[in-house]
Amino acid sequence: MNWFHRRIVILGMARQGMALARYLVVQGAHVTLSDMKPATALDAEIQSLNSTLGEGAIAYALGGHPLSLLDDCDMLCLSGGVPIDLPIVIEAQRRGHAVSNDSQIFFDVCPAPILGITGSAGKTTTTSLVGEMLRTEYGRCVACDPVAQGANHVWVGGNIGNPLIADLHRIAVDDCVVLELSSFQLEQMTRSPHIACITNITPNHLDRHGNMEAYIAAKHHIVDFQSNHDWAVLCADNPITAAMETAARKIYYTLNDEPEGDGAWRTASGDLRLRIAAISIDATLCNTSELLLMGDHNVLNVLAASALSALAGASVESIRAVATTFRGVSHRLQLVREWNGVRYYDDSIATAPERLMAALRCFNRPVILLCGGRDKHLPWADAVELMSRTCRHAILFGEMADMVTEEIDRQHAAVSSKMCTSLEDAVLAAQRLALPGDVVLLSPGGTSFDAFKDFAERGDVFVQLVNRLGE
């Protein structure tokens, strides 16, 4: 696309918006960055852009999104966290302005085939597994080795790590791109990847999308624009993904019965099997007992990643090598420390009740749960019911502590609960309550934005607090 002298307004100075601004300026566009935060709160971001592009390369409209930005605008682009129902977005659509984002532009320009992964849970682990499986097959992963050059390199990014639009000038036609895509990115998309995966769909981000129908529609965009030359890898164990329609060829994966035709599944003896006739694969990958990842939800992630990687050219040997050695992604059920006979686990990524429940199902020993943060307007009844069966104590913190307490009281749940004012207080309370053989699990069930920049910062603080116990 020719961006020379085109006038682009980008809403949001988060990671995706800044990466897109850099790309468009280099392409010769006139870029205006707008953010709701005032300039005083964005000094670091402005200095970063000035240092790479030079002062004056970007215009700024900070402290709000005035409609006057549309008066001299060819396209409006939204960073991932920017709602599409903002007045400026609605007005742009009314005026007939093109509305896009970094992911759409990346799809339009990227010369390499794209493998896209989304889902309410499991998409980051699945994306990371695919990246490692393809790296094992083809060589270095560029996301992990920034100096890697040449053909057949694997690029991993999108909603995970680096927005790959910053690397478009280095991506070759013979490379492979693995993108994690959020519902926020997908809701504007009018392109689908050649190989797409939806790991599952459960209630999430209803504070942003408003209702499940809108959330499902956003996720569905990853397959909406596929043809019969493309592939869709879908979870048969999730009723929403199992019923999804797409023009692409489908591969279902499941923990249950062997699917008809192509598929990936776990047998009664625990073997993980993969069959894809079009690429002549019909093989046992490994046994569940050989996986280092915990929980059935991670078995599903391995099955999804295996099918995706095979479609992208990975051999059974490369898939098996990664499936049996992969230790997980940071802040996803990671063992932090065993101290005084108690194991402390960091699952800060659990920002919804469904993810909290998946973590609880991984343990067959008493759990002291650290739960809290900011609610996303999601149902909590099932999570509290499971807490009453698996937890000795629930230690609640953050904005949603009162809401979870009310649900515990409403159910007369058989779990002792305690309110804390901060994550630090919650860790100290857990340490006092824990007995040898217990698990202390940070699996909040809510977002981190009431007290932290993101889930990673929350997890990092938890790790620091746990490692200081006993000092």
N, C-alpha and C positions, 0 to 999 in steps of 0.2 A: 504494500500500500504506500501511496505517496503522501507523506505527512508534511511535506515542505510548506511552510507558511500557513498551515491549518491552525485554527484557534481552538484550543482544547482547554476545557475547565475540568479539573479533577477535584472531587470532593473527598476529603479525608487524607491526613498526612501520616497515616500508619505505614507499615512496611510495604504493602502493595501499592498504595498511592504514590509513595516516594519512588519506588522502582519504576513505575509507569512514567512518572514525570521525567526521570533521568533518560529513559529510553526515547520518549517523544522529543525532548529537547535535542538529543543527539541526531534525531531524524529531521530536525529543522522546523519542528512545530513551535508555535507560540503558546506557552503553557501558563495557566493560572491555577495555583493550588489554593483551595479554600478549606478551612477547618473551623469547627465550632469553638475550639480552644483559642485563647488570645495569643498574641505573639510572644508574650513573656513566658508562656508554658511550652513554647515550641522552639526555643532558642537553639537547642541541640540539633533538632532536625534541620532548621534553616542553615545553621553553620555547616552541617554535613553536606547539604546540597550545594551551598556556595563553594565549598572546598573542591568539589568534583566538577561543577559546571561553570563556576565563576559567578560573581555577584551580578545581579541584573538579568541572569539567564531565565529566571522564573519570576512571575508576578505573584503576589500573595493577597488573599482576601481572608483575614483571620478574625475570629470572634463571631462568626455567623456565616450564613450562605445567602447573601442578598440576591434577589431575583434579577437585579441589574446585571449580574454576571452573564445572563443569557443573551443580553443585547448584542454582544460581540462574540458569539460562540458558534463554532461549527459542530462540536460534539461535547457531550457531558459524560464524564467517566466517574464511576463510583468505586471507592476503595471498599474492601470486603465488609467492614463493619457498618457501612452507611446504609440506612434504611431506604428502600425504594419509594416509600410513601412520604418522603419529605416534600414540603411545598415546592422547592426548586426543581425536584425531579418530576413531579406531576406537571408543573408548568412547562418544563422542557419538552415533555411528551405532548402536551397540548399544542405547543408551537411547532411540533414536527421535528425537533432536534433529535439527532441520533444519540442514544444512550448506550454506553458500553462499559467495560471494565478491563483490567489487565489480562484476565484469563481469555476473554473473547478475542482480544487483539493478539494474544500469543497464539491461539488456535489459527487465526487468520494468516499468520506470517510464518509459523514454525515449519521448517522444511522436512523434519523427521516425523515418523509415525508416533502418535501419542496414545499412551495407555492411561486411562483415567479411572480413579477410584473415589467413591464417596460412600456415605453411610452414616447412621447415627452413632455407631460405635465400631471400633476396629479398623477404621480407614487408615490411621497412621501406622499401626502395626502391620497391616497388610501392605501398605505402600513401601514400608521399610523392608519387609521380607522380599517383595518383588525386586526392589533395587538391589538387594544383596544376591538374590538368585541370578539376576541378569549380569551383575558384576562378576560373579563367579564364572559365568559362561563366557562373557566377552572380554573381561579385563577390568581395569579400574573404573570405579564409579566417579564421574566428574564432580558430583555433589560432595564427595569425600576427598577428592584429590583435585583442587582447583587448577593445577598446572597440567593436568592430563590433556593431551591433544590427539587428533587423529580420528579415524573412523571407528565405528562400532563401540562408541562410548555410551554410557548410561547416565542420563540426567534425571535426578530425583528432586522434586520441589513442588511448588504450588502453595497450598495451604500449610504444608510442612516445610520448614526451613526457608529456602531461598525462592522468592518469586522469579521464575526462570525467564521472565521477559528481559531481565538484566543480562542474560547470557545468550540472547538470540543470535548475536553476531558470531558466536563460537559453535553453535549447534549445526551439525552436518546432516545431510540427507540420509546417510547410513547409520546415524546414531539412533538411540531409543530414548524416548522421554516418558517418564513415569510421574504423573501428576496426582496429588491429592487435591480434591475439589470439595469445598464446603457448600452448603445450601445457599449461603450468601453469594458466593461466586456464581453458582449455577442458575440462580433465579433470573439472570439476565441473558443467559447463553442461548445462542441460536446455532451452535455447532456441537457435535458429539464426537468423542474419540473413536478411533478405529476399534479399540478394545476397551470396553467399559465394565466396571464392576460396581454394584450396590451391595454393600456387606449386610445391611439390614436397615429397616426404618422403624423406629419407636419414637414416642413423644419426645421432642427436643426443640429448643429455640422457639417455643410458642410465644415468648415475650417479643420476639422479632417478627415471626410470620403470622401471628394472630390465631391461627387454627391449624389442625392437622392437614386439612385439604390443601392449604397453601404450602405447607412444609413438604408434603409428599410431591406436589407439583414441581417444586423447585428441585428436589432430588431427581425426579423423573427426567429432567432436562438432559441428564447425562446419556440417556438412551433415546430421547425423543427424535433426534435427527440422524439416527443410524440408518444404514441401508442393509440389504441382504448380503453385502460383502463384509460386514462388520461382525463383531462378536460381543455378546453381553453375558457376563458371568454373574449369576444371581443366586442368593441363598434360598434354598427350598424350605428351610426351617422357619423362615419369617413369613407370615401370611401376606404381608404387603408386597415384598419383593417376589414371592412365589407367584403372585397373580399379575405381575407387571407385563405389559405388552410392549414389544419392540419389533422392528423389521429385521433386526440382526439375528444371527444364529445364536441360540442360547445354550449355555452350559450351566447346569444347576449343581450346587454342592450342598452336602447334607451330612449330619451325624447319624442319620437313620437309614432307611432302606436304600439299597442300590438303585440309582435312577435308571430309567430307560434311556438307551442311547448314550450320548456323551454325558460325562459328569465326574464329580469328585466326591468321595464318600468315605466314611469310616465303617469298617466291617464289624461284625459281632465280636471278633477276636482282637479288635483294636487296630488292625492294619488300615493305613490311609491309602486309598486306591485312586487312580486317575485314568480316565479313558476319553480320548479325543480322536475319533476316527480320521478326521481330515488331515491330521499330522501324524497318524500311525503310532499313537501312544496308547498302550493298555498295560499299566504297570502298577506294582505295589511300591509306594514311595518309602515308607518306613512304618514303624509301629508307634502308636500313641505314647507308649512307655519310653520311647527314645527322645521325645520332645522335652526341651528345657522350659518351655513356656507353660504356665499354669492355667488350668480351667478349660472347659468345653468351648468357651467363646474364642479362645486362642487356637483350639483345634480347627474351628471353622475358619479362622484367619489364615492358618497354614494351608487348608484346602483351597481357599480362594486364591491365595498367592501362587500356589502350585499350578492351578489352571491358567491363571493370567500369565505366569512366566513361561509356561509351555507354549502358549499361543504366540508369545513374543520371541520364541526361539530357544529357550533354555532346555537343556537336556535333563533327563531324569536324574542323572548323576549330580548335576549342579543343584537341582531342586532338593534332592535328598541331603546333600552336604550342608545346605543352609538350614533346612527344616530341623535338623538334628543338633545344630550348634547355636542357633539364634537365641540370645539371652533377653531380648526385649528392648523396648525403647524407654528412655528416661521417664520417670514419674508414672509408669504403667505397671503396677503390681511389682515393684522392685523391692527386694529385701535390702533394707538400709543397714541393719545391725541386729545381732543377737546379744542381748545384755541381761545378765541375771536370769537366764533361762527363758527370756521373753523375746520374741521376734517382732521387729518393727518394720512395717511395709509402707512404702510410698505409692499411693494410687491417686495422686493429685489430679490426674487427667479426668477422673470420674466427676463430671460436671452435671450429671443427670441421674435420677434414681435408678434407671435401668443399668447404668454402668456400676453404680454402687452394689446393686444386686448381683451382677456378674462376679464382682470381687468377693462378696460374701460366700458365694457358692464354691469358691476355690479352697476353703479351709474346713478341715475336720477337727479342729481344736477350738477352744473358746476364744471369742473375738471381743476386744474392746475397740469399738468403732469411734473414730473422730469424724463427725459429720457436720457440715455447715457451709457458710458462704452466702451467695445471693441466689434466690430461687428464680427459675425460668418459667414459672407458671405451669408446672408439670404436676401430674398426679403422684401422690406419695403413699397411698394406702398399701399397695403391694410391697413397697420397700420397708415400711414399718412392720408389716406382718412378718416378712423374712427376718428383719432385725430381731423380732421377739423370739425367733427360733434359733438364731445363730449367735447372738451377741450376749455377753454377760453384762456389758455396760455400753451405753451410747453417750458419748460426750459431745455436746452440741455447742457450736460457736458461730459467730457471724450473724448477718441480718436475718437468716431464715431459721434461727434456733427456736424462736417462739412458735413458728408455724409447725415445725417437726414435733415439738413438744405437745402442741395441741392435738396432732394426729395420734401420737402415742397415748395421750390421755383418752382420746375418743375411742380408741380400740381397746383400752385397758390392757395394753401390750405388756407381755411378761418380760420387759427389759428395763433395767435400772437406767435412768437418764440423769445427766448432770449438765447444767448450763455453765459455760465459761465465756469470759469476755474477749478472749483472743486465742489464736492458735498456740501461742506459747503456754498460756494457762492450761489449754487442753492437753498438751503433751505432758506437762507436769502432773496433771490430774490422772492421766492414763498410767504414768509411771508409778504413782502411789497405789493405784488399784490393781495393777497387773500382778499375776502370780506366775511362777515357773510353768511353762507349757502353754501360756497364753500367746495370742497374736494381738499386737496393737496395730490397727489398720487406719491410715488416713485415706479415706475414700469419701470425699465430702458430699457428693450428690448435688452440689451447687457450683456456680461460677465463683471465681476468686475476686471479682471486681469490687467487692465491698471493702477489701483490705489490701489487695495485691494487684500488681500490673497484669498478671496472667497466671494460669495454673502452674507454669514452670517456676515462677518466682515463689509461689506458695509451696511447691514441692521442695525447692532449694532450701527455704527457711525451715521446713519440717526436718529435712536431712540434717541441717546444722544443729537444730534443737536436740534431735535424738543423739547425735554424736557427742553432744556436750553433757549428756546425762552422766552423773557420777563424778563430774569434775568438782 
